[in-house]
Amino acid sequence: MKPKEPKQQSKAESSFFRGAWELFRFLTPYNRYFIPALIALCFTGFLILLFPELMGELVGGAMVSSGDAQAVDVDQVLAKRNRVAITLALVLCTQAVVAYFRITWFAKAGESALADLRKRVYGRLVCLPMTFFGERRVGELSSRLAADLSLIRDTLVTTTPQLLRQTITLLGCLVMIFITSMKLSLFMLACLPVVILATALVGRRIRGQSKLAQDQMAESNVIVEETLQSIADVKAFHNESYESKRYATAIGAFLDTALRTARSRASFVSFIIFVMFGVITLVIWYGAGLLAQPANAGGLTSEQFFKFVLYTVFLSGALGSLPEAVSQVQKAVGATDRVRQILGEPAEPVSLPSEIPETRLKGAVTLEGVHFAYPSRSDHPVLRGVTLQCSPGERIAIVGPSGAGKSTVISLLLQFYQPDEGIIRFDGKAARDYPLTYLRTQMAMVPQEVLLFGGSIRENIAYGRVGASDEAVVTAAKKAYAHDFIEAFPEGYDTLVGDRGVKLSGGQRQRIAIARAILANPAILILDEATSSLDSESEHQVQQALEELMKDRTSIIIAHRLATVRQADQIFVLQEGKVIETGTHEALAAKTGGVYASLSKLQFSA
C-alpha cells in the first residue's frame, strides 16, 4: 500500500491544480479587469518591499553600532532622513491609490464572473431532466449550490488577491534578506522546515474537518427547507417538538465538528505564533551577534540589521497567511468540481421561443406497448405494455387504483421520462421526432395539488404564456370563472398569493391554474385529479371552468372519482401497470365482474 501513496498524492496535486485552473477560467471573460488588477497587485507587492528598505535607511541609518568605524555627520543623517521620509510618504500614497483600483478591478472581475456562473448553473438546473431531480433531494441541492457559489465568490474576490499578494511578498522578502545578509538568511531558513511541515499536516486536518462541517450544515438546511415546505403537516400532526429535536441533532453534529475544527485551528495558530516569534527571536539573537562584529569582518551595520528584521517580519506574515489562503482555494476547488458536475450533466434539448414551430398539433395521442420503470427503481416496473389511443378533440379518462401507473402515463406524455420499451406518438409521429419544447407548448396540465408561485395572481396566470397582455389574462380568468373572486380582492389581479398560493383557497388556486392553461391554449389538455380535493360547491365551479377549457381540444383526464369521467368518450382502466378494460362509462359499468363496474358500484352507491 505504501508505494502507491506518492502516486495518489501526485494525482491529488494534479487534481488540485487542474481544479484551480478551472476555477480561474471563470475569470477569463473579464480579463480586461482581472489582468490590470494582477498588474496593480504585482506593483503594490513590490512597493511593499520598499517599505522595509526605506524604514531601514530611515531608522537604521541614524543608529550607531559598535561596529561603526567613524563618527556620524548629524547634518548628513538628518538630510538623508528627510529625503527617505518624503520618498516613503510618496510610496505609501502611490500604494494607496493603486490599491483602490486593484481592489475595485478584482471585485468587478470576481463578482461579474460569479454572476455569470450563477446564471449558467441555474439555467442548467432548470433544463436538467426529471431523472436528475429524482435522484437528489432538492433541499440539499439548493443548499449545497448556495454554499458552493458563495465559497467560489469569496475565493475569486478576496482569497485570490490575498494569495497572490502574499506569494509576491514571500518571494520578494526571500530575495531581499539574501541580498541584505547571506549568513543571517541561511540561519533563518534553517528554522523554517519545522514550520512548513507543521503547517502542511495541521492544514490538511483542518480542511477535512471544514468539509465535514459544510456537509453537516447542508444536511441541517435540508431539514429546515423540508419542514417549512410541509409546515401544515408538521402542525397537523403536532410534530413541532420532533422537528425541533431533529434540527437540534443536526445542528449539534455540526457544532461538534465546528468546535473540533476551531480547536485544531486555535492549536495551529498558537503553534504558528510561538514558532514564528521564536524564529524571529533566534534571528535577532544571532543578528545581534553579527551586529557586534565589524562590517568588514562579516558583521552587520545597524541599517542592514534593521532592514533584515523588517523583511523577516513581512516574510513571517506572508508565510503565516498562505496556508489559510491555500486551504480556502482548495475548498473552492472542491466547490468548483461540484458546480462543474452540474454544468456537465446532460440537459434536455430545450428550444428558444424563436425556434419553436408555429404549427399546432391536431391532438391525436397514441401509446403503443409502453413499458416503464423509474430509473431510481429500475427493478420495479410501473407500466407493463400500456396501449391506448385518443383521437383529436376526444376526451379520454384513465382510472384505476392508486399505484396503477396513471400519473406515470402523464409524465411520459409530458416527456419527463422516456419509455423503456414501446413508443408514444402525437398525430401519428413519434414523440422523439418533435422538438421537446414544441411538444410541451402543445400540452397544458391542471394538477390535483396546485402550487402557485409567490407573486401576484396576474403573474401566475400569465405563466401559461409569458408576455401575454393584461387583456388576455383577464379573458382567460373570465373563462375560468375566476374573474369575479379576483376582482373582489382589494388589489385585484395584483394580489400576492403568498408562498405556494397559501393565501387562496383550493378552489381559487384550481381556477387560477385553469386560467393559466386556457391562456396557454394547448392542443392537448391533461387533468390530473383536478377536482378530487375540492368541496361540492368549489367542484361545481371548477367543473364549469374545465368544461370551458376542454372545448375543441383533446383532453386526458386522470380521476379517482368516477363522477368526473362519465362524459368521457373512452375510459381506460389501469391495474398494476396494464390496461385491463376499455370502453364508455355505460359499457364498463354494465360489465359484470369488471373492475370499473366494481369501482362504480362502490362510489355511486355510497
N, C-alpha and C positions, 0 to 999 in steps of 0.2 A: 504493500500500500504506500509506503513512504516514497519510493521512487516516482510515484505518479503525482505527488504533491506539487513539484515545480511546474509540471505541465498544467495542472489545474490552476495554479497561481497565474501562470502565463496567460491562460485562457481568460481568467477573471480580469487581469490587467488589460488584455486586448479588448474584452467586452466593455471595460470602463472607458477606455479611450475612444472606442467606436461610439459608445453611447454619448460621451461628451461631445464628440464631433456632431452627432445627430442633434444634440441639444442646441449647440451654437449655430447649426444650419438654419434654425428658425429665424435667426437674425439677418440672414442673407438679403432678404428683400429691403432691409433698412440699413444697408452698408453706407448710405450717404450720411447717416447719423453715427453708426457704430464705428466706422473707420476713423472719422475725425475725433470721436471720443477716445479711441485707442491711442491716437497720436497725442491728444491732450493728456491722456493718462501717463504715457511714457515721458512727456515733457515735465509734468508735475513730479513724476517719480525721480527724475534727475535733479529737479530743483530741490527736492527733499534732501538729496545727497550733499547739496551745497550748504545746508544748514549746519551740520557738524563741522565742515571745513571752515566756514566763516566764524562760527562760535569759537572754534579752536584758536583762530587768529585773534578774535576779539578778547577772549579771556586768557588763553594760554600765552599770548604774546606779551601780556603785561605782567606775567609771573616770572620770577627769577628763581631758577632751580639751583641746587648746589653744584650742578654740573656746568653752569654758565661760566665762561672764562673771562668775560669782560663786563663792565658796568653798563647799565641800561641808560640810553638817552631818553629822558622823560618826555621831552617835546616831540621827539620822533614817535614814541609809543602812543602818545595822545593823538597825534595826527593820523597815525595808522588806525587807531581805534575809531575815529570819526569816519574815515573812509569805509572801513569794514561795516560800521553800523548803518551807514547810508546804503551800502550795497545790500546788506541783509534786509533792510526795510523794502528796497525795491524788489528783491527776490520774493519776499512774503506777499507783497501786493500783486506781483505777477502771478504767483501761485494761487492766490485767492480768486483772481479774475478768471484764470484758465480753469480752475476747479469748478466754478459756477457753470461754465459752458460744458465741461466734461460731464458733470452730474446730469445736466439737462439733456444732453445728447444720449447718454446711456439710458435715461428714463424714457426718452422718446423712442429709441430703438427697442428697448425691452418691453415696454407697455404696448407698443404697436404690434410687435411680434406676438405677444401673448393674446392680444385681441384677435388677431388673425387665427391663432391656434384655437382659441375658444370657438370661433365661428366654424372652423374646419371640423373640430371634434363634434360640436352639436349638429352640424349639417350631416356628418357621417352617421351619428347616432340615430337621427330620425329616419335615415334611409336604410338602416340595417333591417334584415328580415326578422320576422317574429321568432324564428328559431333562436336567434341571439338572445332575445329578452326572455325566452322560455327557459334558458339555462342559467340565468343570472337574476339575482334579486335587485329590483330597481333601486331600492333604498341604498344598498351597498354600492351600486354602480354610481349613483349620483353623488354620494358622499365621497367615494374614492376619487371621482373625477374632480370634484371641487378641491379636495385636498391636494391632489397631484398638480393641478393647474396653479394653485396658489404657491406650491413649492417651486414650481418652474419659474413663476413670476419673481419670487424673492431671489432666486438664483440668477436670473438674467439681469434684474435691475440692481441688486445690491451685492450679492456674493461674487459675481464675475468681476466687477471692477475692483472689489476688495482683494480678490485672489491675485489679479494681475498686478495691482499696486504693491502688494506685499512681496510678490515674487521679484519685481524690479528692485524694490528696496533691499531685499535679501541679497540678490546678486551684486547690486551696486556696493552695498556695505562690505561684502566679502572682498571685492576688488580693492576698495579704499583702505581696509585695515591692513591688507598685504602691502599696499603702497606705503602706508604710514609706518608699519613696523613688522618685519618678517618674523622676528623672534616671538613677539607677543601674539601674533596671529596664529602661529603654529601651536603655541601653548594653549590658546583659547579653543582652537579647533579640536585639540586632543580631548577636550571635555565634552564635545557635542555628541558623539555617538551614543552615549548613555541617554541623552535627552531624546534623540531621534528614535531610538529603539523603543523607549517607553511610550513615546507619542504614538507610534505605529500600533503597538499592542493594545493600549488602552483605547485608542481611537476606534479600532475595529470592534471592540466590545461595545462601546457607546453606540456605534452605528447599528449594530444588531438589535440593541435594546430600543433604540429610537424607532426602527422599523416595526418592531413588535407593538410598541405603544401606538403607532399610527394605525396599524391594523385593528387594534382593540378599540380605538376611538371610532373607526369606521363602523365596527360592529355595534357600538352604542348608538351611533347616529341612525343605523337601520332600525333599532328598537323605537327610537323617537318617531321616525317617519311612519313606520307601520302603525304605531299606536294612534298617532294623530289622524291618519287616514281612516282608521276604524274606530274613532272615538265614540261613536254611537253604540257600537257593540261593546266596547270596554265598559261604558256606563250601564248599558242594559244588563250586562252580566256581572255588575258590581265588582269589576276586576281592577279597580284603581290601585289597590294595595299590591296586587300581584304584579302589575306593570311597573309600579314604582320599585318593587323589590328586584324585578328583572333588570331594570335600568341601573339600579344601585349596584347590583352584582357586576354588570358590565363596566360601570364606572370604577368600581373597586379594583377590578383586574387592571384597568388602565392606570389607576392611581398607583398601585403596587409597582407596575413596570416603570411608570414615570419617576417614582421616588428612587427606584434602583438605578435608573439612568442618572438622576440628579446626584446620587451618592457617588456613582462612578465618575461623573463629570467633576464633582467637587474634589474628589481624591486626585483626579488628573490635574485640575487647575492648581491645587495645593502643591502637588509634586512639581509642576512646572515652575510655580513661583519660587519654591525652595531651591530647585536646581538652577534656575535662571539667575537668581540673585546670588546663589552660591558661586556660579561660574563668574559672574561679574566681580564678586569679592575676590576670587582667586586671581582673576586677570589684573585687578587693581593692585593686589598684593605683589604679584610678580612684576607689574609695571612700575610700582614704587621702587622696587629694587633696581630696575633699569634706569629709572629717573635719577637715582643717586650716582649713576656712573657717568663719566664724561661722554659726550656725543661721539667723539672720535674713537672711543673705546667700545663702541657697540651700545651705548646708552641712549636715552631718550631726552629730548628737550621737553620743557613743560608744555609747549604748544602741541607737539606731536602726541604727548600723553593725553592731553585733554581731548584732542580730536579722536584718538583711539577709543577713549571711554564713551564718547557720544556715539560713535559708529557702532560700538558694541551694544549700547542700549537700543539703538534703532534696529540692529540685527536681531536682538533678542525679542523685541516687539513683533517684528515680521515673522520670526520663526514660531513664536507662540500663537499667533493668529492663523497661520497657514493650515494647521490640522483641522481647525473648525471649518475653515472655508472649503478645504478639500472634502471634508465629511459632508458639507452641505451640497457640494457638486455631486458627490456620489449618490446622495438621496435623490437629487434632481434627475440624475441619470436613470435611476430605477423608476421614477415617476414618468420620465420620458418614454421608457420602454413600455409601460402600461398604456400610455397615450398612443404610442405608435401601434400597439396591438389593436386598439380600437380603429385607428385610421387604416390599418391593414386588413380589417375584416371585410369580406366581400359584401358590397352593398347591393340593394335591389336596383334594377335599371330604371330609376325614376327619371321621367322626362320633364323638361321645362314646359311651361304653359304654351309657349310659341311652337313647341314641337308636337303638340297633341293634335291628331287629325280632327277636323270639324265634323266628320260624318257621325251619324248616330246609329247605334245598333237597333235592329228591329225588336230584339228581346227574346229570341229563341235560346233556350238553355238545355244542354244535354250532359248527363253524366253516364259514361259507359264503363261498366265493370271497375269502378273505382275502389281500390284498396288503400288504406292509410293507417299509419301508426305514428304518433308524435315522436320526434327524434329523441326526446328525453326518456321515452318509454317504448323503445322500438320492439320490445318483446310482447307488447300488449296491443294488438290490432284494434282500432276503433271502428273502421269501416271495412266490410268484407264483401267486395264485389257489388257495390251500390250502382244501380242503373235506374235513371229516371229521365223524363223528358218533359219540357214545358214549351208550348208554342208561344209566339209573340202575342202579347196582350192577355195571356191566360193567367188565372190565379191558381196557384197550387199550394197545398199545405203539406207540411212534413210533421207528423205527430209520432208519439211513442213515449215510452217511459224514460225517466232520467238515465243518462249514460248510454242511450241508444245510438248517439252519434249525430243528433240533429244540428247542434251548434258547430260541429266539425265540418259538416257539409257547407255551412255558411262560410267558415274560414277558408275552405278550399275554393269556393266561388270567388271570394274576395282576393284570392291569390296570396293569402298569408302563408300558406304552405303549398307544396306540390304533392300530388298523389304518388304513392309508391308504385302503384300499377293502375292501368286504365287511363282514361282521357276525359277532359272536360272541354266542351265545345260551346261557343257562342255564335249564333247564326250559322251553324254548321262548320265553323272554322275552329281549329284547336286553340285553346286559350294561350298557349305558348307562342302562337304566331301573331298575337296582338301586342302592341306596346303595353307594358304593365300599367302605366299611369292612365292611358286611354281607357283600358278596361275598367279601372276604378272610377273614372269620371262617369262611366255609363251605369254605375250602381250607387245606390244610397241605402243606408241601413237605419232603422229605428230600433234601438235595442230595448231590452227589458229595463235595465238599470241605466238611466241617462245620467252621464257625468258631464255637466256643463263646465266651461272654462270660467275663471273667476272674474271676467269682465262684465260688460253690460249685456242686456238682452239683445240689443241691436248687433253687437259683435258676435254673439253666439248664433244668431240666425244667419248672419252674413258669412259665417264659417262654411256654409254649404256652397257658396260661390263668392270667393274673396274678391272684393272690389265692387260688389253689387250696389246699386243705388239705394237710397233710403226708400224710394217709392217701391222698388222691387221687394225690399224687406217687409214693408207694410202689407203689400199684396199677398206675400207668402203667409204672413201672420194671420191675415183675414181668412185665407183658405184653410188654415189650420185651426180656426176658431180660437185663436189666441189673442187677437187684436183687442178685444174688449177688456180682458183682465190686465193686459199690458197697459192700456190707457188708464186703467183705474189706479195704477201706481202714480204717486206724485211726480216722479221723474220719467214716467212713460218708458220709451224704448231705451233710455239711458240708465235705467235702474240696474244697479250692480247685483248680480245673482249670488255673490258670495262664493267661497271655496266649494267647487264641485256642484254649485247650484243649491246650496243648503237653504237659501232664503226663500225658495219656491217650493210649492207642494209637488207631489209626484205627478199629478195630472198636468200641472202647469209645465213642468220640465218635459213631459212627454210631448205636449203640444208645441213647445219650442223646438224640440227635436224633429217633429213632423214638419214644422215651418222650414227648418233648415233643409230637410230632404226635398220639400216642394221647390225651394229656391235652387237646389242642385239640379232639378229637372232630369232625373235619371231615366234611362230606358228600362232598367230592372230595379225593382224595389224589394228590399229584404226587411221583413218584420220579424224580429226575434222576441217572441213573448211580449209584444208591445203593450198589452193591456192586462197582463196577468197579476200585476201588483197594485191595481187600482180599485177603488171602491166603485159601486154601481153607477153613481152619478158621473164621476170622472171618466169611467169606462165608456159611458154613453157619449160624452163629449169627444173623447179621443177617437172613438169608433167613427163618429161623424167626420172628423178630420181625416182619418185613414181612408174612408170611402172617397173623399175628395182627392186624396193623394194617389189612390190606386187607379183612378180613371185613366184609360188609354195607355197603360203600361203593364209590363209583366210584373207580377207580384209573387214572391215566395214567402210563405207565412210559416213560421215555426210556432207551435202552440201546444200547450198542455190542456187548456180549456177548449173543449171541442165546440162550444157555442160560437167561438170566433171563426171557425172554419167551415161552417155549414154551407156557405155560399161559394166555396172553392170549386173550381172546375174539376180538379183532381186532388185526391188525398193520397199521400204515400205514407204507409205505416212502417216505421223503423223499429227493429228489435235486435239487440246485440249486433249492431252494425250491418244489418241486412234489411232490404225491402221485402217485407213478408206479405203485404197487402196493398192493392192499388184500386182506386175507384172513387165514385162520388160519395157524399155523406149518406144518401139514401141507400145506395147499393151496399156500402160497407156495414151500415147499421143493421141491415136486414140479413147479413151473412151469419148464419148460425155457427156459434163456436168461434167466431172471428175475434181477433184481438181488439179491433176497433169497436166492434159491437159490444164487447165486454166493457171497454172503457166508456162507451156512450151510455150504456145502461147504468153504470155506476154514477156517472156525473148527472145525467138528466133525471134519474130517479131521485137523486139527492136534492 
